[in-house]
């Protein structure tokens, strides 16, 4: 998880900043944790990060 907020406008502002940084949108995941009476709705933003160590192992493998 890279970002969490209960404020939807704050989430949108963060997404706009990522767009300005030209972040690949296909690597972004947004989860909406729906609140009930006890807890408010929470928005979580995560980014998929490739496992570079695993990729380099495959590139340098003799098999």
N, CA and C of each residue as an Amber inpcrd file, in Angstrom:
protein
   189
   0.8430000  -1.1700000   0.0000000   0.0000000   0.0000000   0.0000000
   0.8920000   1.2380000   0.0000000   0.5210000   2.1890000  -0.8250000
   1.3150000   3.4110000  -0.8820000   0.5830000   4.6350000  -0.3540000
  -0.7500000   4.5380000  -0.2670000  -1.5250000   5.7060000   0.1500000
  -2.8640000   5.2330000   0.7100000  -3.3260000   5.8820000   1.7830000
  -4.6270000   5.5520000   2.3720000  -5.2600000   6.8260000   2.8990000
  -6.5470000   6.9680000   2.6400000  -7.2700000   8.1450000   3.1070000
  -8.7450000   7.8150000   3.2800000  -9.4240000   8.6240000   4.0460000
 -10.8770000   8.5200000   4.1760000 -11.5690000   9.5920000   3.3420000
 -10.7700000  10.4500000   2.7180000 -11.2840000  11.5950000   1.9630000
 -11.1570000  11.3090000   0.4570000 -12.3020000  11.1670000  -0.2130000
 -12.2900000  10.8350000  -1.6360000 -11.6120000  11.9210000  -2.4710000
 -11.7800000  13.1830000  -2.1160000 -11.1380000  14.2570000  -2.8800000
  -9.6170000  14.2050000  -2.7110000  -9.1500000  13.7890000  -1.5460000
  -7.7150000  13.6270000  -1.3300000  -7.1660000  12.4780000  -2.1990000
  -7.9360000  11.4080000  -2.3260000  -7.5500000  10.2930000  -3.2040000
  -7.4380000  10.7760000  -4.6510000  -8.4360000  11.5270000  -5.0990000
  -8.4140000  12.0330000  -6.4820000  -7.2120000  12.9520000  -6.7230000
  -6.8880000  13.7890000  -5.7530000  -5.7300000  14.6800000  -5.8830000
  -4.4380000  13.8650000  -5.9850000  -4.3370000  12.8080000  -5.1900000
  -3.1450000  11.9560000  -5.2290000  -3.0400000  11.2590000  -6.5890000
  -4.1620000  10.7970000  -7.1240000  -4.1620000  10.1570000  -8.4420000
  -3.7670000  11.1490000  -9.5380000  -4.2290000  12.4040000  -9.4090000
  -3.8280000  13.4390000 -10.3880000  -2.3220000  13.6470000 -10.3600000
  -1.7380000  13.6840000  -9.1480000  -0.2860000  13.8610000  -9.0380000
   0.4520000  12.6900000  -9.6930000  -0.0630000  11.4810000  -9.5020000
   0.5680000  10.3190000 -10.1420000   0.4790000  10.4370000 -11.6640000
  -0.6460000  10.9430000 -12.1540000  -0.7980000  11.1490000 -13.5990000
   0.1840000  12.1710000 -14.1260000   0.4180000  13.2150000 -13.3510000
   1.3890000  14.2360000 -13.7490000   2.8070000  13.6640000 -13.7770000
   3.0630000  12.6650000 -12.9230000   4.3670000  12.0000000 -12.8990000
   4.4560000  10.9050000 -13.9560000   3.3930000  10.7520000 -14.7500000
   3.3010000   9.7740000 -15.8200000   3.4850000   8.3420000 -15.3130000
   2.8660000   8.0510000 -14.1700000   2.8610000   6.7040000 -13.6180000
   1.9320000   5.8460000 -14.4750000   2.3460000   4.6430000 -14.8050000
   1.5470000   3.7120000 -15.5980000   0.2900000   3.3350000 -14.8180000
  -0.8580000   3.7270000 -15.3290000  -2.1240000   3.4660000 -14.6490000
  -2.4370000   1.9950000 -14.4670000  -1.8590000   1.1300000 -15.3040000
  -2.1350000  -0.2990000 -15.1740000  -1.4560000  -0.9020000 -13.9450000
  -0.5730000  -0.1510000 -13.2880000   0.0960000  -0.6580000 -12.0940000
  -0.5830000  -0.2010000 -10.8130000  -1.6850000   0.5460000 -10.9580000
  -2.3600000   1.1140000  -9.7940000  -3.5990000   0.3000000  -9.4370000
  -3.7620000   0.0500000  -8.1560000  -4.9420000  -0.6500000  -7.6520000
  -5.5770000   0.2340000  -6.5770000  -6.8890000   0.4290000  -6.6880000
  -7.6190000   1.2030000  -5.6920000  -8.6230000   0.2830000  -5.0160000
  -8.5200000   0.1840000  -3.7150000  -9.4740000  -0.5860000  -2.9280000
 -10.3370000   0.3840000  -2.1360000 -11.6340000   0.1420000  -2.1390000
 -12.5580000   0.9340000  -1.3360000 -13.0890000   0.0320000  -0.2340000
 -12.7130000   0.3310000   0.9840000 -13.1780000  -0.4380000   2.1300000
 -14.4290000   0.2530000   2.6480000 -15.5690000  -0.3230000   2.3200000
 -16.8490000   0.3100000   2.6450000 -17.0930000   0.3140000   4.1350000
 -17.3110000   1.4750000   4.6410000 -17.5670000   1.6470000   6.0630000
 -19.0090000   1.3450000   6.4190000 -19.2200000   1.1490000   7.6580000
 -20.5610000   0.9570000   8.1990000 -20.7390000   1.9840000   9.3160000
 -21.5700000   1.7130000  10.2210000 -21.8300000   2.6810000  11.2840000
 -20.6050000   2.9450000  12.1520000 -19.7990000   1.9040000  12.4090000
 -18.6630000   2.0550000  13.3140000 -17.4280000   2.6610000  12.6430000
 -17.2600000   2.3870000  11.3440000 -16.0400000   2.8300000  10.6590000
 -16.3880000   3.5420000   9.3650000 -15.7020000   4.6360000   9.0690000
 -15.9530000   5.3370000   7.8000000 -15.3180000   4.6000000   6.6230000
 -15.7700000   4.9140000   5.4330000 -15.1930000   4.3440000   4.2210000
 -13.7400000   4.7890000   4.0970000 -12.8780000   3.8530000   3.7070000
 -11.4560000   4.1360000   3.5360000 -11.0420000   3.7530000   2.1180000
 -10.1890000   4.5630000   1.5290000  -9.6640000   4.3110000   0.1890000
  -8.1870000   3.9760000   0.3010000  -7.7800000   2.8690000  -0.3360000
  -6.3730000   2.4660000  -0.3250000  -5.8550000   2.3930000  -1.7470000
  -4.6870000   2.9450000  -1.9400000  -4.0370000   2.9320000  -3.2400000
  -2.7680000   2.1010000  -3.1360000  -2.6190000   1.1560000  -4.0420000
  -1.4240000   0.3130000  -4.0790000  -0.8500000   0.3530000  -5.4900000
   0.4470000   0.0990000  -5.5940000   1.0930000   0.0140000  -6.9080000
   1.7820000  -1.3240000  -7.0340000   1.5820000  -1.9800000  -8.1730000
   2.2640000  -3.2190000  -8.4690000   3.7080000  -2.8920000  -8.8130000
   4.6150000  -3.5650000  -8.1560000   6.0350000  -3.3940000  -8.4310000
   6.5930000  -4.7430000  -8.8600000   7.1690000  -4.7920000 -10.0210000
   7.7520000  -6.0370000 -10.5170000   8.8860000  -6.4700000  -9.5990000
   9.0250000  -7.7690000  -9.4390000  10.1060000  -8.3240000  -8.6290000
  11.3690000  -8.3270000  -9.4860000  12.1440000  -7.2650000  -9.4040000
  13.3240000  -7.1100000 -10.2510000  14.3750000  -8.1780000  -9.9730000
  14.5070000  -8.6180000  -8.7320000  15.4780000  -9.6710000  -8.4070000
  15.1100000 -10.9570000  -9.1160000  13.8350000 -11.2890000  -9.1360000
  13.3760000 -12.4980000  -9.8060000  13.5940000 -12.3940000 -11.3100000
  13.3280000 -11.2390000 -11.8870000  13.5200000 -11.0440000 -13.3240000
  14.9880000 -11.1540000 -13.6940000  15.8770000 -10.6110000 -12.8980000
  17.3010000 -10.6660000 -13.2300000  17.8210000 -12.0890000 -13.1080000
  17.2650000 -12.8930000 -12.1820000  17.6500000 -14.3050000 -12.0740000
  17.2980000 -15.0530000 -13.3350000  16.1210000 -14.7700000 -13.9090000
  15.7010000 -15.4480000 -15.1240000  16.5360000 -15.0110000 -16.3210000
  16.9330000 -13.7760000 -16.3460000  17.7270000 -13.2820000 -17.4690000
  19.1300000 -13.8530000 -17.4690000  19.6730000 -14.1470000 -16.2950000
  21.0420000 -14.6150000 -16.2050000  21.1520000 -16.1210000 -16.0280000
  20.0230000 -16.7990000 -16.0940000  20.0240000 -18.2400000 -15.9030000
  20.5860000 -18.9320000 -17.1350000  21.3250000 -20.0290000 -16.9040000
  21.8720000 -20.8170000 -18.0150000  20.8640000 -21.8570000 -18.4940000
  19.7230000 -21.9560000 -17.8330000  18.7430000 -22.9850000 -18.1650000
  17.6060000 -22.4280000 -18.9590000
